[in-house]
Amino acid sequence: MIRVAILISGGGSNMVRLVESMVDDHPARPVLIASNDAGAAGLEKAARMGVPTAAIDHRPYGKDRAAFEAELLKPILAAKPDILCLAGFMRVLTPDFVARFEGRMLNIHPSLLPKYPGLHTHKRAIEAGDAEAGCTVHEVTPVLDDGPILGQARVPIETGDTPDDLAARVLVQEHRLYPAVLRRFAEGNREPLYL
């Protein structure tokens, strides 16, 4: 069995879809949902689904990311994950942390990378006059939102779209794409999937 740990910061809708997908003949199972916020609604959802949870509040560590990550690593390493999935985890990880999970850490990003790494992706796509937007699952490397692409899903940008309108439509595709890519990745398939 492939062991999967998932890091979240908020409601965890992508995490829920990943956990729901890891059943029956899926090669992977969730072993931990961890967050940098003890109040993250996703932790309660994970607990209701029977997945162990952990919360390490980043705020007491200030700008000392290494100290925060040292604490975050404790429950992660105890869970012995083969794959680490970032699902709305809103902390930038240090190169040392990323190196520890090199080749086995995934992230979902709400843009068609390499376009619009970082934040405010939907606003940026609309303001640029793009005809489409979407989401990308990629391997995590020390460079933000820059690792090898494992999958993308596209949605048209409609006339009059607000960033919230676009975000809602992209999220539907995130919920399709991430579980599909995770399954392929767990099976050893790193060919990009385009939905």
Order of alpha helices (4+ residues) and beta strands (2+ residues): beta-alpha-beta-alpha-beta-alpha-beta-alpha-beta-alpha-beta-beta-alpha-beta
